């Protein structure tokens, strides 16, 4: 089913409804997109846990080798990436962050596409920290869009929901979103110190006049383990029932199909491989027109992630 056709029928696709009572945020990045080395720098600074003010103290410039505003932006993206968490006035790596970014971790210098896909998943699958990215990937129904339309779309929802955000704030946030995801050609300059998320090629310039388009398709450099990690996260947010339908996985806001911009055939192909990937813990069924994934046992999401960094495809079922 084409995306536009499905969007009009899917019960959660009313744009205001997809946010429910979620927290939203349109600032915090200090107008800088996420850059390649920032997450490793953040990890080294707070790997044992550090005060929340670590990124804004007077010595932050020397610690991180960037200006104070960039250090604050680094904190914003660290939390948005899902590799760090903050609580009780402390900021520290999550279990996922330690698995990836420790010196002996799976990818401490973010050299593998799997790591960037995981970062993108956390940025675009939920609206709490990076609302504009969530909205763009999950609420826009057209393949092509321009920045003015995206700003207007967000402003209508901001007004409807009574959120505190000015049109100017939204404009800056949309600009950062586009600079984060769109690869720019030509010579490198300071601003083009290649934004990390642009490596995925999910958004590109469509034509002159400031138009952009999402790139939907199979995503061959998206590992099955990362897809399964995203599915586990999405599934848990849907209530964790024992089954989940293929249409939800393909089209629902916050789903792997939406966030990874996979076409339906590509999603189904990956779902059919879940039994092998999970030692039959998750099984794909297609009977009497009912297409769904059945959960027979839980699978540790971090084990799914680890599987994406090695050639061996089968992963272990959680104890």
N, C-alpha and C positions, 0 to 999 in steps of 0.2 A: 504494500500500500504506500503511495507517495506520502512524503512527510506532511505536505500541506493538507492533503485530504484527511490524514489521521489526526492532525492537530485540531481540526474542528470537531472531532467526535470523541477524543480522549477525555474522560471525565475530569481529570485534574489540570487540563490545559488552559482553563481560564487564568489569565496572567496574574490577576490579583491573588487567586487562590493558591498558586504554587508556593507562595511565601508563607502562608498560614501565619503562625505567630513567630516566625524566625526573626532573629536579629539581623540587621543589615548594616553595611558600612560602605561608604563611597570615598573614603580618604584614608590617610595613614601612610601612603606610599611616598609622600613628599614629591610627587610628580615623576618619580624614577621607576622604570620597569625593573624587574628582577634580572640581575646579571649573574654571569656564570660562576664566579668564585665566591659570591656572597654567602651561600649556605654553608660552605666549608669553613669560612671565616667565622661565621656565627657559631658553628658547632665547636670549634676550637676555643672560643671565648666562654661558652656556657656549658661545656660537656659535663661538668660536675655540678651543674646548677649554679645560677648566679642571680643577683638581684635584678628585678625587672628594669631598673634604671641603668643597667650596664650599657645600653646603647645610646644613652643620652648624657652620661657623665662627662666631665671635662676632659678626661683622658680617652674618650671614645675615638677621637680623631687618630691618636697614636695607635690605639689598640687595633683598629680596623683598617687604617690606612686610607680612610675616606673622610669627607667633610661630615659635619654633625648631621645635616639633613639626610645625607646618604646613609649614615649609621642608623638613623630612625627608620629609613626606608628598608634597610636590611632587616630590622626587627619585624616590621610589618610583613615582609615576604617570608621570613622564617616561620612565623606563625601561620600564615596562609598556606604554606607548602605542606603542612601536616607533619613536618619533620621536627617541630618544636611545639611546646605547650607552655602555658603560663598559668600559674595559680599560687595563691598565698604569697604574692609579691616576689615570686621566683620564676625564672624562665629556664627551661631545660629541654634537652632532646626527648622526643617520644621514643618508644621502642623501635618504631620504623626508622626514625632519624639515626639512632645508634646503629641499627643494622646496616644502614647505608653509608653513613658519613664518618664513623670511627676510622682511625688510621688503618685498622685491619678489617674495615667493613667491606661491603660488597662493591661500593663505588664512591670512595671518599672525594674524588675530584669531579664527579658528575660527568663521566666520560661515556656512559652507556645510555642509549635512548630510553631504556626501562625506567631509569631514575627520573628523567624529565617527564615521562608519561605519568609517573606516580605524583610528581609535583603538580602537573596539570590537573590530575584527577581531584586533588584536594582543593585546588583553586576554583575549579569550575563546577564541581558537583554539589556544592552547598553555598548559600548566599551570605553566611555570617560575616566573613571578613572581606570577600571580594565579590560584592553583589553584582557589579556590572558584568564581570566575566560570567557569573552564573546566569544572569539574565540573557546575555548574548547567546550562550550555548544552549540554553534550555527553553527560553520563551520566544525567541525570534523564530518565525515559521518560514520566512523566505530564505533562500540560499544567499541572495545578494542583499546588501544593506549599505547605507551610508551613515556617517557619524551623526548628522543632523537628525535622521530618523530614529537612531538609537537613543539619542539624548531626549527627543520628544517622547519616545515610548517610556523611558524611565521616569521622566517628569510627570507623566500622567499617573503612573502608579504611585510615585512619591506623594502626589497630591491626594489621590484616592485613599491611600493608607495613612496619611497624616505623618509621614516620616519627615525628619529634619534634614533637608538637603536642598540647596539652592540650585538653580539651573547652571550657575557658574561652577559649582562643585561637581555636578554631573558632567559638564563639558570637560573638565580636567580629568575626571576619572575615565571617561571614554577615550580621551587622548592617550592616557597611560595604557589602557587595555589594548589599543591598536598598536602602540609602540612595543608592547610586550609580545604580541603574537604575529605581527607582520614583519617578514624579513625585508629589509631595505637593500636595494642594489647599490652599486657604486662604491667609492672609496670609504674605508673605515674612518670614522671620526669618534670623538669621545662618546657621543650619544649612541653610536652604533656599535659600541663594545657589545658584541652580539647579545641581545636579550635572550635569556635561556629558553623561554617558551617558543620563540620564533623558530627554533631548531625543528619543531614538530611539523611545521608547514600546515597548520590547521586553518589559518586565515591568510588570504592573499589579496593583493590589489586586483580588482576585477576589470576596471576600465578607468579612463580619465574622469576627473570630476569628483574624486574622493569616494568612489564606490569600492566595496570589498565583498569577498565571497568566502563562505566556508568550503573547505575541501572535504567532501564526503567520499568514503571509499573503504577499501579493505585494511589499510594501515599495516603493511607487512612488517614494519619495525616495532609494532606494538606487541610485546610478548603475551602469550596466552596467560601466563602467571599474573601479569599486571591486569589484564582484562578480568580474570577471576577475582583478583583482589577488589577491583572496582565493583564487580557484581556482588561480592560478599558485603561490602559496605552499603551499597544501594539496597540490597535485600534486607539487611538489618534495619534500615530506616523505614522500610515498608511494613515493619512489624514482625519480621522473622518467621512468617508462616512456613509450613513444610513444602509448599510449592509456590512458584512464581511464574506468571505467564510470559510468553515470548514477546507479546506486544508491549507489556510493561518494560521489559529489558531493552527493547528497541526504541521506544518512543516516549516513555514517561519522563517528566522533568527530573534531572539528576541521575538518569539511567546511563549505563555504559554506551548504549547506542547514541544517545544525545551528546554526552560529554566527550566521547572519543570520535564523534562524527563518523560513525560506521554506517554503511548501508545495511538494509535488512538482511540480504543474503550473507554478508560478512558476519553479522551477529549470529545468525542461525548456524553457520559453519562452525563458529567457535563454541556455541552451545552444544553442538553434537560431539565435540571433543572433550567435554567436561568429565565424562566418566573415566576416560583414560587419564586425564590430568589429575583427578582426585581419588584414584583407586576406588571408583564406583560410589564415593560418598555423595556426589551429585550426579543425577542421571537425567538426560534429555528424553522426553517422551512426546510422541506425535501420533495420537490415536483419535479417530473419529473427529478429526479437525481440531482437537484440543492440543495445542503446542505449549509445553511448559517444562520447567526444570524442577525435579523433585529432590529434596534434601533428605538423604538417608542417614547422614552423620555430619557432624560439624568438621570443618577444615580450618586450621589455623591460618588466618590471612597472611601472617609473616612467613609462613612456610610457602604459601603461594608466591609471595614476592621473591623468596630465595630461589624458587624454581626458575624464575625469569632470568637468573644470572648464571645458569649452568645449562649445558646441553641436554642433560637428562630431563625428560618432560614430566614424568610421574611424580606427584608430591604426596606427602604422608597425611593421613587423617589425624586430626587432633585427638589427643588422649581424652 
